[in-house]
Amino acid sequence: MSSPQHQTTPPPALSSWIIEPPVVDGLRFAGARLVHVNATATGGGVAELIHRLVPAHAAAGIAAGWAVIDGPAEFFAQTKAIHHLLHGHGDPRALDVPGSAARYSEVTEQEARRLLAQLQDDDVVVLHDPQTLGLAGTLADAGHRVIWHCHVGTARADAPGPRAVWRMLAEPLSHVSAVMITRREYAPAGVDATRLHVAPPAIDLTAPKCEPLSRDAVAAWLSAAGLAAPAGATATVADGLPLARVIHDASLPQDACVVLQVGRWDPLKDPVGVIAAMAWMPPDAHLVLAGPDPREVPDDPEGVAVLEAVVAARAAAPADRRARIHLVVASLRSRDDNARLVNALQRRADVVLQKSLEEGFGLTVTEAMAKGRAVVASAVGGIPDQIEDGRTGLLVDPTDLPAVGHAVTRLLADSALRAACGARAEIAAVRRFSLPRLVADYDRICQATNVRAAN
């Protein structure tokens, strides 16, 4: 196994700054750059995407960088509420709490000033998701072109939650040159068509999370994580850093039928509901729920509480069912080792499940499809853009627990259907959602807005 890849020490005056490749002393690039800005360097699909997107830009001849903003816990609790509201969940009154709008403006203004100290005159800045949008006005006033890339949304754009968010964010939205969205239905209110661009996300097929793994390598990674060990065992990587913490009664049998769901410990991923749906799955199926250690994801204040709820739900399950539930809490201290562990879990799974209540797009679905896995996933958000029901996977209503369990059972019982769905899924995912397509989308959007950033 590879040893952890440690990030370089960020220069002062910015919460975090990651440049790759190459790692340089400071920011000595010639010409304009495309600078991505988000809220965390670890955990979640956006951070993972940018890790691969920055070097992909460089390979395409576009100088690129990455900045990560910081803020107090109250700021990230607020932006998490915005995240849920943009998915159509939560109470819009959360945005009316006295001082919340002022806090958002204060934090994003402070982070914008820090970022400006590191930018060059011609840099184009890509702000990712609502946490960073508040930087737009300060950056635009300083002469920078700004693109906002929003990875979340709901088709229920006229619901109270999205309407409240768009009212709150109308002022910073007015400063951006282009808005990138995952689906046309996610368009922010008030943004004219000339600034709107649809660009589904993508995965890097050359990344550690997608690289081919032999059966022995898959078994080795699962063993290293602790799935092959009895309850209470501690798993580490080569240099002594923890790879994962596994919560289970006994080791995962080598010949077990495995149903896997991977994702943040997020209520919209509904991991507690996945445990409940096991009641309608085969009595010999083992469920693996895997996600990052929430203590290592700074912009997700709900993660610890959700994981605790999942642990409690597992403990409350009937003994025979509890014995077949394995929780994998994966460390993010080594990005590549975490990616290879997820890769191994997905390749080990007989069926991959994504029972999200809402999903902006669902890159865990894309990843599983690209590995030829049969997927059962919710017919919400961007997932139906990926799965053709009955051909490349099965779509379900995530609130219908018997239907979820029966769909999993159908694939486990029919090996021919499982193999056919997996084979067709791999072709579709590789053709439509690979990273070079997204790099080309960025180039197209930059040219359309006359902000192409190149050496």
C-alpha positions in Angstrom: 0.0 0.0 0.0 1.1 3.5 -0.6 2.1 5.7 2.3 0.0 8.9 3.0 0.5 11.8 0.7 0.9 14.9 2.9 -0.1 18.4 1.7 2.5 21.1 1.5 2.4 23.8 4.2 0.2 26.6 3.0 1.7 30.1 2.8 0.4 32.7 5.3 -2.5 35.0 4.8 -4.9 32.3 3.5 -6.6 29.5 5.4 -5.3 26.9 3.0 -3.7 26.9 -0.4 -3.0 23.8 -2.4 -1.2 23.8 -5.7 -0.6 20.7 -7.8 1.2 19.9 -9.9 3.9 21.1 -9.5 4.2 22.1 -5.9 5.9 25.5 -6.0 7.4 28.0 -3.6 4.6 30.5 -3.4 2.5 31.3 -6.5 4.9 31.8 -9.3 2.9 31.3 -12.5 3.2 33.2 -15.7 -0.1 34.6 -17.0 -3.6 34.1 -15.8 -4.8 31.1 -13.7 -8.1 29.4 -13.0 -8.3 29.5 -9.2 -10.8 27.2 -7.6 -12.2 28.1 -4.1 -14.2 25.9 -1.8 -14.8 25.2 1.9 -12.8 22.1 2.7 -9.7 20.3 1.4 -11.0 16.9 2.5 -14.2 15.1 2.5 -17.1 15.3 0.0 -17.3 15.2 -3.7 -16.4 18.8 -4.4 -13.0 18.6 -2.6 -12.3 15.3 -4.3 -13.2 16.7 -7.7 -11.0 19.7 -7.3 -8.0 17.5 -6.2 -8.2 15.9 -9.7 -9.4 18.9 -11.7 -6.4 21.2 -10.9 -3.8 18.9 -12.4 -6.2 18.1 -15.3 -6.4 21.8 -16.1 -2.6 21.9 -16.0 -2.4 19.0 -18.4 -4.7 20.9 -20.8 -2.5 23.9 -20.7 -4.4 26.0 -18.2 -2.6 27.1 -15.0 -4.7 26.4 -12.0 -4.7 26.7 -8.3 -7.0 26.0 -5.3 -7.8 28.0 -2.2 -9.9 26.8 0.8 -11.8 29.2 2.9 -12.2 29.1 6.7 -14.7 30.3 9.2 -16.2 29.7 12.6 -18.5 26.8 13.4 -21.5 29.0 13.3 -20.7 29.9 9.6 -20.5 26.3 8.5 -23.7 25.5 10.4 -25.4 28.3 8.5 -24.1 27.1 5.1 -25.1 23.6 5.9 -28.6 24.9 6.4 -28.4 26.6 3.1 -27.2 23.4 1.5 -30.3 21.5 2.8 -32.6 24.3 1.7 -31.2 24.2 -1.8 -32.1 20.5 -1.8 -35.7 21.3 -0.8 -35.3 20.3 2.9 -35.2 22.3 6.1 -37.0 25.4 7.4 -36.4 28.7 5.5 -36.8 30.5 8.8 -33.3 29.3 9.6 -32.0 32.2 7.3 -33.9 34.7 9.3 -32.0 34.2 12.6 -30.8 37.6 13.8 -27.2 38.1 12.7 -27.0 35.2 10.3 -26.9 37.3 7.1 -24.3 39.6 8.7 -22.2 36.6 9.7 -22.2 35.2 6.2 -21.2 38.5 4.7 -18.5 39.1 7.4 -16.9 35.7 7.0 -16.9 35.7 3.2 -15.7 39.3 3.0 -12.8 38.4 5.3 -11.9 35.3 3.2 -12.1 37.4 0.0 -9.6 39.8 1.4 -7.2 37.0 2.3 -7.6 35.5 -1.2 -7.0 38.8 -2.9 -3.6 39.0 -1.3 -2.6 35.8 -3.1 -4.2 36.4 -6.5 -2.6 37.8 -9.6 -4.3 40.5 -11.7 -5.6 38.3 -14.5 -6.7 35.3 -12.3 -10.2 33.9 -12.9 -11.8 32.7 -9.7 -14.2 29.7 -9.6 -16.3 29.7 -6.4 -17.8 26.4 -5.5 -21.2 26.1 -3.8 -23.0 28.5 -1.4 -20.2 28.7 1.2 -18.0 30.7 -1.1 -20.5 32.7 -3.2 -20.3 35.6 -0.8 -16.7 36.3 -2.0 -18.0 37.3 -5.4 -18.6 41.0 -4.9 -15.2 41.8 -3.3 -13.4 39.8 -6.0 -15.3 41.3 -8.9 -14.8 44.8 -7.4 -11.1 44.1 -7.5 -11.2 43.4 -11.2 -11.4 39.6 -11.2 -13.8 37.6 -13.3 -15.8 35.2 -11.2 -17.5 31.9 -12.1 -19.9 30.3 -9.6 -20.0 26.5 -9.8 -23.0 25.2 -7.8 -23.1 21.4 -7.3 -26.4 21.2 -5.4 -30.0 21.9 -6.2 -33.5 20.6 -6.5 -36.0 20.3 -9.3 -38.5 22.0 -6.9 -37.0 25.4 -7.6 -40.2 27.2 -6.5 -40.2 25.5 -3.1 -39.9 27.9 -0.1 -36.3 26.7 0.7 -34.7 27.5 -2.6 -36.6 30.7 -3.0 -35.3 31.9 0.4 -31.7 31.0 -0.5 -31.9 32.8 -3.8 -33.2 35.9 -2.1 -30.3 35.8 0.4 -27.7 35.2 -2.3 -29.1 37.6 -5.0 -26.5 40.3 -4.3 -23.4 38.2 -4.6 -24.9 36.4 -7.6 -25.2 39.7 -9.4 -21.3 39.9 -9.5 -20.5 36.6 -11.2 -19.8 36.3 -14.9 -21.0 32.8 -15.3 -23.0 30.3 -13.3 -22.3 26.5 -13.7 -25.0 24.1 -12.6 -25.4 20.4 -12.7 -28.8 20.4 -14.2 -31.0 23.0 -16.0 -33.6 22.6 -13.2 -31.2 23.9 -10.6 -30.9 27.3 -12.2 -30.8 30.1 -9.6 -33.7 32.5 -9.6 -32.9 35.8 -11.4 -29.9 34.5 -13.4 -30.3 35.3 -17.1 -29.7 32.6 -19.7 -26.6 34.2 -21.1 -24.8 33.6 -17.8 -26.1 30.1 -17.2 -24.2 26.9 -18.2 -25.0 23.3 -17.5 -22.0 21.1 -16.8 -22.5 17.7 -15.0 -19.7 16.7 -12.7 -17.2 14.0 -13.6 -14.7 11.5 -12.2 -11.0 10.9 -13.0 -10.7 7.4 -14.3 -6.9 7.5 -13.6 -7.3 8.4 -10.0 -6.6 6.0 -7.1 -10.4 5.7 -6.5 -10.9 4.3 -10.0 -7.6 2.5 -10.7 -7.9 -1.3 -11.5 -7.5 -3.5 -8.4 -7.0 -7.2 -8.4 -9.1 -9.4 -6.3 -6.2 -9.9 -3.9 -5.7 -6.2 -3.7 -9.3 -5.6 -2.9 -9.1 -8.2 -0.1 -5.9 -6.6 1.2 -7.5 -3.2 1.5 -10.6 -4.5 3.2 -8.4 -6.4 5.6 -6.3 -3.3 6.3 -9.4 -1.3 7.1 -10.5 -3.9 9.7 -13.4 -5.6 7.9 -11.6 -8.9 8.1 -10.9 -8.4 11.8 -13.1 -9.2 14.8 -14.9 -6.4 16.6 -12.7 -3.9 18.4 -9.6 -4.4 16.3 -7.6 -1.4 15.2 -6.5 -1.0 11.6 -3.6 1.2 10.4 -1.7 2.0 7.3 2.0 1.4 6.9 3.2 4.4 8.9 0.9 3.9 11.8 -1.9 6.4 10.8 -5.4 5.0 11.1 -7.0 3.9 7.8 -10.5 3.3 9.2 -12.5 2.5 12.3 -14.9 -0.4 11.8 -18.0 -0.9 13.9 -19.4 -4.4 13.7 -20.0 -7.6 15.7 -17.7 -9.9 13.6 -15.6 -9.9 10.5 -17.1 -9.7 7.0 -17.2 -13.2 5.6 -15.1 -13.7 2.4 -18.0 -15.2 0.5 -20.7 -12.8 1.8 -23.2 -11.0 -0.5 -22.3 -7.4 0.0 -24.6 -4.4 -0.3 -22.6 -1.1 -0.1 -23.5 2.5 0.4 -20.7 5.1 0.5 -21.1 8.8 1.4 -20.8 11.5 4.0 -22.7 10.9 7.2 -25.5 13.2 6.0 -29.2 13.0 6.7 -29.9 13.5 3.0 -28.0 10.3 2.3 -30.4 8.6 4.8 -28.0 5.9 6.2 -30.5 5.2 9.0 -33.1 4.5 6.3 -30.7 2.1 4.6 -30.5 0.1 7.8 -34.3 0.0 8.0 -34.6 -1.2 4.4 -32.5 -4.3 5.3 -35.7 -5.8 6.6 -36.7 -6.4 2.9 -33.3 -7.7 1.8 -32.1 -11.3 1.7 -31.4 -12.7 5.2 -27.8 -13.6 4.2 -26.9 -10.1 2.7 -24.3 -8.1 4.5 -24.6 -4.3 4.5 -21.5 -2.0 4.5 -22.1 1.6 5.2 -18.9 3.6 4.6 -18.1 7.3 5.0 -15.4 9.7 6.0 -14.5 10.4 9.6 -16.8 13.4 10.3 -14.3 14.8 12.7 -12.0 15.3 9.7 -14.6 17.2 7.6 -14.5 20.8 8.9 -17.5 22.1 6.8 -20.0 19.4 7.9 -21.1 20.1 11.5 -23.9 17.5 11.3 -21.7 14.5 10.5 -20.8 13.5 14.1 -24.5 13.5 15.1 -25.6 11.6 12.0 -22.9 8.9 12.6 -24.1 8.6 16.2 -27.6 8.1 14.9 -26.4 5.4 12.5 -24.5 3.6 15.3 -27.6 3.7 17.4 -29.8 2.4 14.6 -27.4 -0.5 14.1 -27.4 -1.3 17.8 -31.2 -1.3 17.9 -31.5 -3.7 14.9 -32.5 -7.4 15.6 -29.4 -9.4 16.6 -29.3 -11.5 13.4 -29.5 -8.3 11.2 -27.1 -6.3 13.4 -24.5 -9.0 12.9 -24.6 -8.3 9.1 -24.2 -4.5 9.4 -20.6 -3.1 9.1 -19.9 0.6 9.6 -16.6 1.8 8.1 -15.5 5.3 9.3 -12.6 6.0 7.0 -9.8 8.4 7.8 -9.0 11.2 5.4 -5.4 11.7 6.7 -4.1 10.0 3.6 -6.2 11.1 0.6 -5.0 8.4 -1.7 -5.3 5.6 0.8 -8.9 6.7 1.6 -9.6 6.7 -2.2 -8.2 3.2 -2.6 -10.2 1.9 0.3 -13.4 3.2 -1.3 -12.3 1.8 -4.6 -11.9 -1.6 -3.0 -15.2 -1.4 -1.2 -17.0 -0.6 -4.4 -15.3 -3.4 -6.3 -16.1 -5.9 -3.5 -19.8 -5.0 -3.5 -22.3 -7.2 -5.3 -24.8 -4.3 -5.3 -24.1 -0.6 -4.7 -26.9 1.3 -3.1 -27.4 5.1 -3.0 -30.6 5.8 -1.1 -30.4 9.5 -1.0 -33.5 11.6 -0.2 -32.0 14.3 -2.4 -28.9 14.4 -4.5 -27.4 17.2 -6.5 -25.8 14.6 -8.9 -24.4 11.6 -7.0 -20.8 10.9 -8.0 -20.7 7.8 -5.8 -23.2 6.4 -8.4 -20.9 7.4 -11.2 -17.9 5.8 -9.5 -19.7 2.5 -9.0 -21.1 2.5 -12.6 -17.6 3.1 -14.0 -16.4 -0.1 -12.1 -19.1 -2.1 -13.7 -21.2 -2.4 -10.5 -24.9 -2.9 -10.5 -26.5 0.0 -8.7 -29.8 0.6 -6.9 -30.3 4.3 -6.5 -33.0 6.9 -5.7 -34.8 8.5 -8.6 -33.9 12.0 -7.3 -31.7 14.9 -8.4 -29.1 14.0 -11.0 -29.2 10.2 -10.4 -31.8 9.6 -13.2 -29.4 11.5 -15.5 -27.0 8.7 -15.0 -29.1 5.5 -14.6 -31.5 4.2 -17.2 -33.9 2.2 -15.1 -33.7 -1.5 -15.9 -30.7 -1.2 -18.2 -27.8 0.4 -16.3 -29.3 0.0 -12.8 -32.5 0.2 -10.9 -34.2 3.4 -9.7 -36.4 3.5 -6.6 -38.4 5.9 -4.5 -36.1 6.4 -1.5 -39.0 6.8 0.9 -40.5 3.4 -0.1 -38.4 1.0 2.1 -39.9 -2.2 0.8 -39.2 -1.1 -2.8 -35.6 -0.3 -1.9 -35.1 -3.7 -0.3 -36.9 -5.6 -3.1 -34.8 -3.9 -5.8 -31.6 -4.9 -4.0 -33.0 -8.5 -3.6 -33.8 -8.6 -7.3 -30.3 -7.8 -8.4 -28.7 -10.2 -5.8 -31.0 -13.0 -7.0 -30.4 -12.5 -10.7 -26.7 -12.7 -11.5 -27.4 -12.2 -15.3 -29.3 -9.0 -14.8 -26.7 -7.8 -12.3 -23.9 -8.4 -14.8 -25.7 -6.9 -17.7 -26.6 -3.7 -15.8 -23.0 -3.4 -14.6 -21.5 -3.8 -18.1 -23.9 -1.2 -19.6 -23.4 1.1 -16.6 -19.6 1.1 -17.1 -19.9 2.1 -20.8 -22.3 4.9 -20.0 -20.3 6.3 -17.1 -17.0 6.3 -19.0 -18.5 7.8 -22.1 -20.5 10.6 -20.4 -18.9 11.5 -17.1 -15.1 11.3 -17.4 -12.9 14.2 -16.3 -11.6 15.4 -19.8 -15.3 16.2 -20.6 -15.5 18.5 -17.6 -12.2 20.2 -18.4 -13.5 20.9 -21.9 -16.7 22.3 -20.3 -14.7 24.7 -18.2 -12.8 25.8 -21.3 -16.0 26.3 -23.2 -17.6 28.3 -20.4 -14.5 30.5 -20.0 -14.5 31.2 -23.7 -18.2 31.9 -23.8 -17.7 34.5 -21.0 -14.4 35.8 -22.5 -12.5 34.8 -19.4 -10.4 31.9 -20.7 -7.4 31.4 -18.4 -4.4 30.0 -20.0 -0.6 30.3 -19.9 
